[in-house]
Amino acid sequence: MQEIVLGDVSVTRVVEIYGSSLPPATFFPEAPEDAWRENESWLAPDFLDPSANVCVSAIQTWLLRSEGRTILVDTGAGNHKERPDNPRWHRLDTDFLGNLARAGVRPEDVDLVVNTHLHVDHVGWNTRLDGDTWVPTFPNATYLVSKVEFDFWNPANDNRPGGVSGWQAVFEDSVAPVFEAGLVQLWEGSSHTIDRNLRLDLAPGHTPGSSVLTLASGGDRALFVGDMLHNPLQFVEPDTNSCFCEDPAEARATRRRVLGEASDTNALVLPAHLGGHGAAEVVRKGDKFAIKEWAAFSRLQRER
């Protein structure tokens, strides 16, 4: 089962890739020295492969159906993209659109795309290759992006992001084409209401314009947190950043604030990259957090 229902909203997990990622020390250079060993019993094998000394991650999209609209939260790495600086995502040829179709959605059915931020593995399927031209994959959708995030990554603004390489190409093939097609809505301020169930809030740190999508419907709550955390080690070690955070101090503060909110409101936390059961509820444990319960999604089978 890759679909759950929260209040009046259905949430479906659509997977693009699930497998080996970076070595823990590379991915999370700030992690306490013994953290991986102390938590290995439950991190392996879904989130850590100790024998190969690599983290295990998914690239996936959250498909939401709310108030009659079909909504995608992040769009993965995409096919046929030139990513020489990111060999794992260079010229991919995955069946993501087939997986989306098996979830009952054609590209033309999508009403809204939420990009929590504009990193390479969150915007790839914004566009597809048509001959030699990048065109919007979801031609009837509005693409929601925070203006802060758009302006930060826009090469015309002469910024120098520090957390990733090859970002200009990502903007040019996966962001600019949908903007030029008139499909991008740049939302401003600290929050943006989508409908009575869904709201976007700025959650800076990983990137300046990263956002969290809050679902509140009936008695259910969920937080789609993008890359606020990449690995469930960060539930129990919330001061641990990934190597891709643009503002480490702000990223730590945001993670603690959002996890505190999740604990206090019994909200399901849905990061972008967790394999296994994909999401969890958390509780406070001293000045840190612990996993209360995994989500009801079926456990993913890892690709080798």
VEXLUMSE-40935 format. One record per residue (C-alpha): residue number from 1; x, y, z. Coordinates in nm, 2 decimals. Layout:
N
- seq,xx,yy,zz
- NUM,X,Y,Z
...
end
This chain:
304
- seq,xx,yy,zz
- 1,0.00,0.00,0.00
- 2,0.15,0.33,-0.11
- 3,-0.16,0.54,-0.03
- 4,-0.29,0.67,0.29
- 5,-0.58,0.91,0.37
- 6,-0.55,1.20,0.61
- 7,-0.88,1.37,0.67
- 8,-1.01,1.47,0.33
- 9,-0.68,1.43,0.15
- 10,-0.52,1.12,0.00
- 11,-0.14,1.09,-0.01
- 12,0.03,0.85,-0.25
- 13,0.40,0.78,-0.27
- 14,0.54,0.77,-0.63
- 15,0.90,0.65,-0.64
- 16,1.16,0.73,-0.90
- 17,1.47,0.58,-0.74
- 18,1.55,0.39,-0.42
- 19,1.90,0.27,-0.35
- 20,2.26,0.35,-0.24
- 21,2.35,0.71,-0.18
- 22,2.66,0.88,-0.03
- 23,2.88,0.76,0.26
- 24,2.75,0.88,0.59
- 25,3.06,1.09,0.67
- 26,3.03,1.26,0.33
- 27,2.65,1.31,0.35
- 28,2.64,1.42,0.71
- 29,2.98,1.55,0.82
- 30,2.83,1.70,1.13
- 31,2.69,1.38,1.27
- 32,2.82,1.28,1.62
- 33,3.11,1.03,1.59
- 34,2.92,0.73,1.72
- 35,2.57,0.82,1.60
- 36,2.56,0.57,1.30
- 37,2.69,0.28,1.51
- 38,2.46,0.35,1.80
- 39,2.15,0.36,1.57
- 40,2.25,0.10,1.32
- 41,2.01,-0.16,1.45
- 42,1.71,0.03,1.32
- 43,1.87,0.24,1.04
- 44,1.98,-0.07,0.85
- 45,1.89,-0.18,0.60
- 46,1.63,0.08,0.49
- 47,1.84,0.39,0.55
- 48,2.19,0.27,0.60
- 49,2.40,-0.01,0.44
- 50,2.68,-0.07,0.70
- 51,2.86,-0.33,0.49
- 52,2.90,-0.09,0.20
- 53,2.93,0.22,0.43
- 54,2.66,0.42,0.24
- 55,2.33,0.58,0.32
- 56,2.02,0.45,0.14
- 57,1.78,0.70,0.00
- 58,1.48,0.74,-0.22
- 59,1.39,1.00,-0.47
- 60,1.01,1.02,-0.47
- 61,0.71,1.25,-0.52
- 62,0.42,1.29,-0.29
- 63,0.09,1.28,-0.48
- 64,-0.19,1.45,-0.31
- 65,-0.56,1.47,-0.40
- 66,-0.73,1.76,-0.22
- 67,-1.05,1.95,-0.29
- 68,-1.08,1.79,-0.64
- 69,-0.72,1.88,-0.75
- 70,-0.43,1.66,-0.82
- 71,-0.11,1.79,-0.66
- 72,0.25,1.68,-0.68
- 73,0.50,1.77,-0.41
- 74,0.85,1.77,-0.57
- 75,0.93,1.60,-0.90
- 76,1.25,1.41,-0.85
- 77,1.56,1.40,-1.07
- 78,1.40,1.36,-1.42
- 79,1.51,1.18,-1.73
- 80,1.77,1.26,-1.99
- 81,1.92,1.55,-1.79
- 82,2.28,1.63,-1.83
- 83,2.42,1.60,-1.48
- 84,2.80,1.53,-1.51
- 85,2.86,1.66,-1.16
- 86,2.59,1.42,-1.02
- 87,2.67,1.08,-1.18
- 88,2.38,0.91,-1.00
- 89,2.13,1.13,-1.19
- 90,2.32,1.18,-1.52
- 91,2.10,1.10,-1.82
- 92,1.85,0.89,-1.62
- 93,1.59,0.68,-1.80
- 94,1.35,0.58,-1.52
- 95,0.98,0.48,-1.54
- 96,0.86,0.76,-1.31
- 97,0.58,0.86,-1.55
- 98,0.47,0.49,-1.56
- 99,0.47,0.48,-1.18
- 100,0.26,0.80,-1.18
- 101,0.02,0.64,-1.43
- 102,-0.01,0.33,-1.21
- 103,-0.12,0.57,-0.94
- 104,-0.40,0.69,-1.17
- 105,-0.24,1.02,-1.29
- 106,-0.15,1.13,-1.64
- 107,0.08,1.44,-1.68
- 108,-0.22,1.64,-1.81
- 109,-0.42,1.55,-1.50
- 110,-0.19,1.74,-1.26
- 111,-0.33,2.07,-1.14
- 112,-0.05,2.19,-0.91
- 113,0.32,2.12,-0.86
- 114,0.48,2.22,-0.54
- 115,0.86,2.26,-0.55
- 116,0.97,2.27,-0.19
- 117,1.30,2.40,-0.31
- 118,1.49,2.40,-0.64
- 119,1.77,2.14,-0.59
- 120,1.84,1.90,-0.88
- 121,1.64,1.60,-0.73
- 122,1.33,1.81,-0.66
- 123,1.26,1.97,-1.00
- 124,1.38,1.72,-1.26
- 125,1.03,1.61,-1.38
- 126,0.92,1.97,-1.40
- 127,1.02,1.93,-1.76
- 128,1.07,1.65,-2.02
- 129,1.26,1.64,-2.34
- 130,1.06,1.70,-2.66
- 131,1.30,1.66,-2.95
- 132,1.58,1.90,-2.85
- 133,1.36,2.12,-2.63
- 134,1.27,2.11,-2.26
- 135,0.90,2.15,-2.22
- 136,0.67,2.14,-1.91
- 137,0.59,1.78,-1.82
- 138,0.26,1.89,-1.66
- 139,0.12,2.13,-1.91
- 140,-0.20,2.21,-1.72
- 141,-0.04,2.26,-1.38
- 142,0.06,2.57,-1.19
- 143,0.41,2.53,-1.05
- 144,0.44,2.69,-0.70
- 145,0.78,2.82,-0.60
- 146,0.87,3.06,-0.33
- 147,1.00,3.39,-0.48
- 148,1.30,3.38,-0.23
- 149,1.40,3.04,-0.37
- 150,1.35,3.14,-0.73
- 151,1.55,3.45,-0.70
- 152,1.84,3.27,-0.51
- 153,1.89,3.02,-0.79
- 154,1.82,3.24,-1.09
- 155,2.16,3.28,-1.26
- 156,2.05,3.63,-1.37
- 157,2.09,3.74,-1.01
- 158,2.46,3.65,-0.99
- 159,2.43,3.45,-0.67
- 160,2.69,3.20,-0.57
- 161,2.52,2.90,-0.40
- 162,2.76,2.70,-0.19
- 163,2.59,2.37,-0.13
- 164,2.57,2.22,-0.47
- 165,2.74,2.21,-0.81
- 166,2.58,2.23,-1.16
- 167,2.29,2.44,-1.04
- 168,2.29,2.67,-1.34
- 169,2.21,2.37,-1.57
- 170,1.93,2.26,-1.33
- 171,1.77,2.60,-1.34
- 172,1.80,2.62,-1.72
- 173,1.65,2.28,-1.81
- 174,1.41,2.23,-1.52
- 175,1.29,2.57,-1.39
- 176,1.33,2.83,-1.66
- 177,1.12,2.64,-1.92
- 178,0.81,2.63,-1.69
- 179,0.86,2.99,-1.59
- 180,0.89,3.10,-1.96
- 181,0.57,2.90,-2.03
- 182,0.39,3.11,-1.78
- 183,0.32,2.82,-1.55
- 184,0.52,2.93,-1.24
- 185,0.35,3.11,-0.95
- 186,0.60,3.28,-0.73
- 187,0.45,3.31,-0.38
- 188,0.58,3.57,-0.14
- 189,0.58,3.63,0.23
- 190,0.61,3.37,0.51
- 191,0.32,3.15,0.40
- 192,0.09,3.07,0.11
- 193,-0.26,2.90,0.15
- 194,-0.33,2.65,-0.12
- 195,-0.68,2.54,-0.01
- 196,-0.86,2.47,0.32
- 197,-0.64,2.16,0.38
- 198,-0.29,2.27,0.26
- 199,-0.06,2.56,0.34
- 200,0.30,2.64,0.25
- 201,0.54,2.80,0.50
- 202,0.89,2.92,0.45
- 203,1.14,2.69,0.63
- 204,1.49,2.83,0.54
- 205,1.82,2.69,0.61
- 206,1.87,2.40,0.37
- 207,1.82,2.67,0.10
- 208,1.70,3.03,0.16
- 209,1.35,2.96,0.02
- 210,1.29,2.60,0.13
- 211,0.93,2.54,0.23
- 212,0.72,2.30,0.43
- 213,0.38,2.20,0.32
- 214,0.14,2.16,0.61
- 215,-0.17,1.93,0.57
- 216,-0.44,1.99,0.83
- 217,-0.77,1.81,0.76
- 218,-1.02,1.68,1.01
- 219,-0.81,1.56,1.31
- 220,-0.51,1.47,1.09
- 221,-0.19,1.67,1.04
- 222,0.11,1.61,0.82
- 223,0.43,1.80,0.73
- 224,0.59,1.75,0.40
- 225,0.94,1.88,0.48
- 226,1.14,1.84,0.16
- 227,1.51,1.82,0.25
- 228,1.48,1.96,0.60
- 229,1.60,1.61,0.68
- 230,1.74,1.34,0.45
- 231,1.78,1.05,0.68
- 232,1.59,0.94,1.00
- 233,1.92,0.98,1.20
- 234,1.82,1.35,1.19
- 235,1.51,1.27,1.40
- 236,1.73,1.15,1.68
- 237,2.02,1.39,1.61
- 238,1.83,1.71,1.50
- 239,2.15,1.93,1.50
- 240,2.30,1.71,1.22
- 241,2.29,1.88,0.88
- 242,2.35,1.73,0.54
- 243,2.65,1.86,0.34
- 244,2.40,2.04,0.11
- 245,2.27,2.30,0.36
- 246,2.33,2.65,0.25
- 247,2.30,2.80,0.60
- 248,2.39,2.54,0.86
- 249,2.28,2.74,1.17
- 250,1.94,2.83,1.02
- 251,1.89,2.47,0.90
- 252,1.94,2.33,1.25
- 253,1.70,2.59,1.40
- 254,1.44,2.52,1.14
- 255,1.47,2.14,1.19
- 256,1.42,2.17,1.56
- 257,1.13,2.41,1.53
- 258,0.94,2.19,1.27
- 259,1.01,1.86,1.46
- 260,0.89,2.03,1.78
- 261,0.57,2.13,1.60
- 262,0.53,1.78,1.46
- 263,0.57,1.63,1.81
- 264,0.33,1.88,1.97
- 265,0.06,1.83,1.71
- 266,0.10,1.46,1.64
- 267,0.18,1.54,1.28
- 268,0.32,1.28,1.04
- 269,0.66,1.40,0.90
- 270,0.71,1.32,0.53
- 271,1.06,1.40,0.41
- 272,1.15,1.38,0.04
- 273,1.40,1.10,0.06
- 274,1.31,0.84,0.32
- 275,1.29,0.48,0.20
- 276,1.14,0.21,0.42
- 277,0.80,0.32,0.53
- 278,0.87,0.68,0.41
- 279,0.75,0.89,0.70
- 280,0.70,0.89,1.07
- 281,0.54,1.05,1.38
- 282,0.79,1.18,1.63
- 283,0.79,1.25,2.01
- 284,1.02,1.47,2.22
- 285,1.30,1.28,2.40
- 286,1.49,1.53,2.62
- 287,1.62,1.79,2.39
- 288,1.60,1.56,2.09
- 289,1.33,1.35,1.93
- 290,1.24,0.98,1.88
- 291,1.03,0.79,1.63
- 292,0.69,0.72,1.78
- 293,0.55,0.52,1.48
- 294,0.63,0.47,1.11
- 295,0.37,0.56,0.85
- 296,0.14,0.30,0.71
- 297,0.30,0.30,0.36
- 298,0.44,-0.04,0.26
- 299,0.81,-0.08,0.31
- 300,1.00,-0.01,-0.01
- 301,1.22,-0.28,-0.16
- 302,1.57,-0.15,-0.22
- 303,1.72,-0.14,-0.56
- 304,2.07,-0.29,-0.58
end
